[in-house]
Amino acid sequence: MVITFSLILQMIGIALLITVLYVIIGIIPGTDETSVLVPMTVILVSLKVNPLLIMSAFIAAVVTLNITDSIPTAITSIPGGVMSTPLVGHSQTLKKHGYTSYSVQWMMIGSLIGVLVSLPIALAFWCIFEFLSVQTGLQISNFIKQYNEYIFLGGAILMSMTSKKKWVGLLAIIPFGFATAFLRN
């Protein structure tokens, strides 16, 4: 894939557009990552948008949601999304003592630090996989594509085993698997 100046401008444009959109969406309590990221990604994929534009939009949406998710939590003690749920108790305490504005600032800074740490780590893993693919001739991406169903199933099982209601989480995988299989065919 050739990266041109026009493509870079398109990536910047879609990132800015998605950022503005998700600042508005992210401030609404209860709009977590799954409910708003999946529809946007499905729309872009179904429109056959360049994968680099999809990645730019996705990263911009995740960064924006991570930063704006904490605003409704700090102000109203209603979680902005799943990731901000553990902050509700602390935000109630800070609100009781009159530190709401400080909690908004520190939650946003914490989210920004999380993004600034996780994004380079994810890109570093991608670079390592690409380097290993080029140096060894092993097509790691083909291996992942070949076994991606099992990789995602393993991840779903691992995630469900970390929850308090393990059996409910495990049973929830079954209808999700049927829905995914139905949508693929």
C-alpha positions in Angstrom: 0.0 0.0 0.0 1.4 3.3 -1.0 1.1 6.2 1.4 0.6 9.5 -0.4 0.3 13.1 0.7 -3.4 12.9 -0.2 -3.9 9.8 2.0 -2.2 11.5 4.9 -4.5 14.5 4.6 -7.5 12.1 4.4 -6.3 10.4 7.6 -5.9 13.7 9.4 -9.3 14.8 8.2 -11.1 11.7 9.3 -9.3 11.8 12.6 -10.4 15.4 13.2 -14.0 14.6 12.2 -14.2 11.5 14.4 -12.7 13.5 17.3 -15.3 16.2 17.1 -18.1 13.6 16.8 -16.9 11.5 19.7 -16.3 14.5 22.0 -20.0 15.2 21.6 -20.9 11.5 22.1 -18.4 10.8 24.8 -19.8 13.4 27.2 -23.2 11.6 27.2 -23.3 9.2 30.2 -23.5 5.5 29.3 -21.9 5.7 25.9 -19.2 3.2 26.2 -16.7 2.0 23.7 -18.7 -0.9 22.3 -21.9 0.9 21.7 -20.4 3.7 19.7 -17.2 2.3 18.2 -18.6 -0.8 16.6 -21.3 1.0 14.5 -18.7 3.5 13.2 -16.3 0.8 12.3 -18.9 -1.3 10.6 -20.1 1.6 8.5 -16.5 2.5 7.4 -15.7 -1.2 6.6 -19.0 -1.6 4.7 -18.2 1.6 2.7 -14.9 -0.1 1.7 -12.9 2.8 3.1 -9.1 2.5 2.9 -7.9 0.4 5.9 -5.5 3.2 7.0 -8.4 5.6 7.2 -10.4 3.1 9.3 -7.4 2.7 11.6 -7.0 6.5 11.9 -10.7 6.9 12.7 -10.6 4.1 15.2 -7.6 5.4 17.0 -9.1 8.9 17.1 -12.3 7.6 18.5 -10.7 5.5 21.2 -8.4 8.3 22.3 -11.4 10.8 22.4 -13.7 8.4 24.2 -11.0 7.5 26.8 -10.5 11.2 27.5 -14.2 12.3 27.5 -15.5 9.2 29.3 -14.4 10.6 32.7 -16.4 13.8 32.4 -19.9 12.4 33.2 -18.4 10.2 35.8 -16.8 13.1 37.6 -19.7 15.5 37.3 -22.8 13.2 37.8 -21.2 10.0 39.2 -22.8 8.2 36.3 -20.2 6.1 34.5 -19.5 7.4 31.0 -18.6 3.9 29.9 -17.5 0.5 31.2 -13.9 1.7 31.8 -15.0 4.6 34.0 -17.3 2.5 36.3 -14.6 1.9 38.9 -14.2 5.7 39.3 -17.8 6.3 40.5 -17.1 5.8 44.2 -14.1 8.1 44.1 -15.9 10.7 42.1 -18.7 10.7 44.7 -16.2 11.3 47.5 -14.5 14.1 45.5 -17.8 15.6 44.7 -18.8 15.6 48.3 -15.7 17.5 49.2 -16.1 20.0 46.4 -13.3 18.8 44.1 -15.3 18.0 41.0 -13.3 20.3 38.7 -10.1 18.8 39.9 -11.4 15.3 39.4 -12.4 16.0 35.8 -8.9 17.4 35.1 -7.1 14.5 36.7 -9.3 11.8 35.2 -8.7 13.4 31.7 -5.0 13.6 32.4 -5.0 9.9 33.5 -6.8 8.9 30.4 -4.4 10.9 28.2 -1.4 9.3 29.9 -3.0 5.8 29.4 -3.4 6.6 25.7 0.1 8.0 25.4 1.5 4.8 27.0 -0.7 2.2 25.3 -0.5 3.5 21.7 3.3 3.4 21.3 3.3 -0.1 23.0 0.7 -1.4 20.5 2.7 0.1 17.6 5.9 -1.4 19.0 4.3 -4.8 19.0 3.2 -4.3 15.4 6.7 -3.3 14.4 8.2 -6.3 16.2 5.8 -8.7 14.3 6.6 -7.0 11.0 10.3 -7.1 11.7 10.1 -10.8 12.6 8.0 -11.5 9.5 10.6 -9.8 7.2 13.7 -11.3 8.9 12.4 -14.9 9.3 10.1 -15.2 6.3 7.4 -16.3 8.7 4.1 -14.8 7.8 2.8 -14.0 11.3 -0.2 -12.1 9.9 -1.2 -15.1 7.8 -1.0 -17.4 10.9 -3.1 -14.9 12.9 -5.7 -14.8 10.0 -5.8 -18.6 9.8 -6.5 -19.0 13.5 -8.2 -15.7 14.3 -11.5 -17.4 15.4 -9.7 -19.5 18.0 -7.6 -16.5 19.1 -10.7 -14.4 19.7 -12.5 -17.3 21.3 -9.6 -17.8 23.7 -9.6 -14.1 24.5 -13.4 -14.1 25.1 -13.1 -17.1 27.4 -10.2 -15.4 29.3 -12.2 -12.2 29.6 -15.3 -14.1 30.9 -13.1 -16.0 33.4 -11.9 -12.7 34.9 -15.5 -11.5 35.7 -17.4 -12.2 38.9 -20.2 -14.1 37.1 -17.9 -16.5 35.2 -20.7 -18.9 34.0 -22.8 -16.0 32.7 -19.9 -14.7 30.8 -19.1 -18.1 29.3 -22.7 -18.6 28.3 -22.9 -15.2 26.7 -20.2 -16.3 24.3 -22.5 -18.8 22.6 -25.2 -16.3 21.2 -22.4 -13.9 20.3 -20.7 -16.6 18.4 -23.9 -17.5 16.5 -24.5 -13.8 15.7 -21.0 -13.4 14.4 -21.3 -16.6 12.3 -24.6 -15.5 10.9 -23.2 -12.0 10.0 -20.2 -13.6 8.3 -22.3 -15.8 5.9 
